[in-house]
Amino acid sequence: MGTPKAGYRAADGEKVPSVTTVLSRFKDSTFLTRWAYKEGRAHGELDLRGHFWRLGKPLRDSMTDIGKLGQFIHCAEPAPAPRDQYDKAGKAALAGTIAHDMVEQHILAGGKSEECQIPLSAADASQEIIEKAINAFRQYRAWAKTTRISVTHTELGLVSEKHRFGGTLDAVGKDAAGNVVLLDWKTSSGIYGDYLYQLAAYSLLLEENRPELTPRGFHILRFAKDSADFAHHAFGELDQEKEAFLLMRRLYDIDQRTSKRA
C-alpha cells in the first residue's frame, strides 16, 4: 500500500514525509534512465517506421537506413508504437500485480481458503496473464505452509514523532518459533538496496509505536513482473540500514531547506 492521499501528519499537525518519499529523493535511478533511453529510442523508431509506411515508403530494419531515405524495400506493415512506455511497463507488471492482490485478499480473508479469488486488477488481463498469477499464488501458498509464517497485522499506518516520518507497513506476522517478523510485498524484477532501507524504516516505526511488535526477522515476498514467479528473501537484522535511513531522513530536511534557498 502507498502513502495515503492525505499524507502523514505528526501529533502537532505538521505534515511529515513518507518512507518512500525520503528514499525516492536519494534513489539511484541509473537503471531507470538507461531503460527510458532504450524504450524511448525504440518507441521513436516505431513511430518513424509507421510514418513512412503511411507514405508508402517502408524503412528497412536498421535504424541506419533513416539517413538513407532514398533506399527502401517492401516489408510488412510495422506494429504501432505503444501509447507510451509507462503503458508498456504496466502491462509487463500486470501478472505480478494480480498475484500480489490475490495474496492480499487471501490474507484479509483469514488465510483459510485454498482457492484464490480473482481480483479487480485482473479485469482487463488475458487468460494467459491470469494463469501466471494463479500459479504465483499457489507458489505463495506452498511457501506459507512450509515456513508456517502467519500474518497477524496488515496495512499498519504509523508515524514517528521522534524522527518525523510516516509509513504504511504491508504486514507483520509470526514465524514458526513465535518470533515477530516484518513482511513486505514487492512486484519487481529483482531485489534492490532501497527495499532493505524501507524495511529498516518500517522497523523503526514499530519500535517507536508498537514495541511489542519489534521485528526479529525481515522478509521480502517478491512476484516477478512478467512471469509472476514467487520468491522469498529473508534477512536477520537491518541495523546498518536503519542507520542509513536516519541519515537520509536528516539529509532530506537539509535538501528541502537548500532547495528553497536556490
C-alpha positions in Angstrom: 0.0 0.0 0.0 1.3 3.5 -0.9 1.1 6.8 1.0 -2.4 7.8 2.0 -3.8 10.7 -0.2 -3.8 13.0 2.8 -0.2 12.0 3.6 1.2 11.6 7.1 1.0 14.1 9.9 2.7 14.2 13.3 0.7 14.8 16.5 1.2 18.6 16.2 -0.5 18.5 12.8 2.7 19.1 10.8 2.9 17.1 7.6 5.8 14.7 7.5 7.4 12.8 4.6 6.7 9.1 3.9 9.3 6.5 3.9 9.1 6.2 0.1 9.3 9.9 -0.3 12.6 10.0 1.6 14.0 7.0 -0.3 12.9 8.3 -3.7 14.9 11.5 -3.2 18.1 9.6 -2.9 17.4 6.6 -5.1 19.9 5.6 -7.7 17.9 5.9 -11.0 20.7 5.0 -13.4 19.0 1.8 -14.5 15.7 3.7 -15.0 17.5 6.3 -17.1 19.0 3.6 -19.3 15.6 1.8 -19.6 13.9 5.1 -20.6 16.5 5.8 -23.2 16.3 2.3 -24.7 12.5 2.3 -24.7 12.2 5.8 -25.9 14.5 5.1 -28.8 12.5 2.0 -29.8 9.3 4.0 -29.5 10.6 6.7 -31.8 11.7 4.1 -34.4 8.3 2.5 -34.4 6.6 5.9 -34.9 9.0 6.8 -37.7 8.5 3.5 -39.5 4.8 3.9 -39.2 5.0 7.4 -40.7 7.0 6.3 -43.8 4.7 3.2 -44.2 1.7 5.5 -44.5 3.7 7.4 -47.2 4.1 4.1 -49.0 7.9 4.1 -48.2 8.6 1.5 -45.5 12.0 1.6 -43.9 14.4 -1.4 -43.7 15.1 -2.9 -40.3 18.2 -1.0 -39.5 18.0 2.5 -37.9 21.0 3.4 -40.1 18.6 3.5 -43.0 16.9 6.6 -41.6 19.9 8.5 -43.0 19.3 6.9 -46.5 15.7 7.7 -47.0 16.0 7.0 -50.8 16.7 3.3 -50.2 13.6 1.3 -49.3 12.4 -2.2 -49.6 8.9 -3.7 -49.3 8.1 -5.2 -45.9 5.1 -6.0 -43.7 3.4 -3.0 -42.0 5.2 -2.3 -38.7 3.4 -2.7 -35.4 2.1 0.6 -34.0 4.1 2.1 -31.2 2.6 1.7 -27.7 0.8 4.8 -26.4 3.7 5.3 -24.0 6.4 3.4 -22.3 4.6 3.5 -19.0 1.8 1.7 -20.6 4.2 -1.0 -21.8 5.8 -1.4 -18.4 2.4 -1.5 -16.8 1.4 -4.4 -19.0 4.6 -6.3 -18.2 4.0 -5.9 -14.5 0.3 -7.0 -14.6 0.8 -10.7 -13.8 2.8 -9.9 -10.7 0.4 -7.2 -9.6 -2.6 -9.6 -9.9 -0.7 -12.3 -7.9 0.1 -9.7 -5.2 -3.6 -8.8 -5.0 -4.6 -12.4 -4.8 -2.3 -13.0 -1.8 -3.6 -9.8 0.0 -7.2 -10.9 -0.5 -6.3 -14.3 0.8 -4.7 -12.9 4.0 -7.5 -10.4 4.6 -10.0 -13.4 4.4 -8.1 -15.2 7.2 -5.8 -17.3 5.0 -8.1 -20.4 5.3 -9.2 -20.9 1.8 -7.0 -22.9 -0.6 -8.5 -21.3 -3.6 -7.7 -17.8 -4.9 -10.2 -15.1 -5.7 -9.7 -13.2 -9.0 -9.1 -9.6 -8.0 -10.4 -6.5 -9.8 -6.9 -5.8 -11.1 -7.4 -8.8 -13.4 -10.4 -7.2 -15.2 -8.6 -6.4 -18.4 -6.0 -9.2 -18.2 -5.7 -12.0 -20.7 -6.2 -15.6 -19.7 -2.5 -16.3 -20.0 -1.7 -13.5 -17.5 -4.4 -14.7 -15.1 -3.0 -18.2 -15.2 0.5 -16.9 -14.4 -0.9 -15.0 -11.4 -2.8 -18.1 -10.2 0.4 -20.1 -10.4 2.3 -17.5 -8.4 -0.5 -17.6 -5.8 -0.1 -21.3 -5.5 3.7 -20.9 -5.1 3.0 -18.5 -2.2 0.6 -20.9 -0.6 3.2 -23.7 -0.7 5.8 -21.3 0.8 3.4 -20.3 3.6 2.8 -23.9 4.5 6.5 -24.7 4.6 7.6 -21.7 6.7 4.5 -21.6 8.8 4.7 -17.8 9.0 1.3 -16.4 10.0 0.2 -12.8 9.3 -1.2 -11.0 12.4 -1.4 -7.4 11.2 -1.8 -5.8 7.8 -1.7 -2.2 6.4 -0.4 -0.6 9.6 -0.1 3.1 9.1 2.3 4.7 11.6 4.1 8.0 12.2 7.4 8.5 14.0 7.2 11.6 16.3 10.9 11.2 17.1 12.2 11.2 13.5 9.3 12.9 11.8 8.3 10.4 9.0 5.4 8.1 8.3 4.8 4.8 6.5 2.3 2.0 6.0 3.6 -1.5 6.6 2.3 -4.3 4.4 2.3 -7.0 7.1 3.5 -8.1 10.4 3.4 -11.8 11.4 5.0 -14.5 13.5 7.3 -17.3 12.4 7.2 -21.0 13.5 9.2 -20.1 16.6 6.8 -17.4 17.6 9.2 -14.5 16.7 7.6 -11.3 15.3 8.6 -10.7 11.7 8.1 -7.9 9.2 6.9 -8.7 5.7 6.9 -6.6 2.6 5.4 -7.4 -0.8 7.1 -6.4 -4.0 6.3 -6.7 -7.7 9.7 -6.3 -9.4 12.3 -7.9 -11.5 14.8 -8.2 -8.6 15.8 -7.1 -5.1 17.3 -3.7 -4.6 19.0 -1.9 -1.7 16.2 0.6 -1.1 13.9 -2.3 -0.3 16.1 -3.0 2.8 16.1 0.6 3.7 12.4 0.6 3.5 12.1 -2.4 5.8 14.5 -0.8 8.2 12.4 2.4 8.3 9.3 0.3 9.0 11.1 -1.4 11.8 11.9 2.0 13.4 8.2 2.8 13.2 7.2 -0.4 15.0 9.9 0.0 17.7 8.6 3.5 18.5 4.9 3.0 18.2 4.3 -0.7 18.8 7.4 -2.0 20.8 5.6 -5.4 21.3 5.8 -5.8 17.5 9.5 -5.1 17.2 10.6 -7.5 14.4 13.3 -10.1 14.8 13.2 -11.1 11.2 12.6 -9.4 7.8 11.0 -10.9 4.8 10.6 -9.7 1.2 8.0 -11.6 -0.8 8.5 -10.8 -4.4 6.4 -11.5 -7.5 8.3 -11.2 -10.8 6.7 -8.6 -13.1 6.1 -10.6 -16.2 6.2 -14.2 -15.1 4.7 -13.6 -11.6 7.1 -16.2 -10.2 7.2 -16.1 -6.4 10.4 -15.6 -4.5 11.2 -15.3 -0.8 14.2 -13.3 0.6 14.9 -13.4 4.4 17.1 -11.1 6.5 18.1 -11.5 10.1 18.9 -7.9 11.1 19.0 -4.4 9.4 20.9 -2.3 11.9 23.1 -0.7 9.3 20.2 0.0 7.1 18.3 1.7 10.0 21.3 4.0 10.5 21.5 4.7 6.8 17.8 5.6 6.6 18.0 8.0 9.5 20.9 9.8 7.8 18.8 10.1 4.6 16.0 11.4 6.7 18.2 14.2 8.1 19.6 14.9 4.6 16.1 15.1 3.2 15.4 18.1 5.5 18.7 19.8 4.6 18.0 19.3 0.9 14.5 20.7 1.3 15.8 23.8 3.0 18.6 24.2 0.4 16.1 23.9 -2.4 14.1 26.8 -1.1 17.2 29.0 -0.9 18.3 28.2 -4.5 
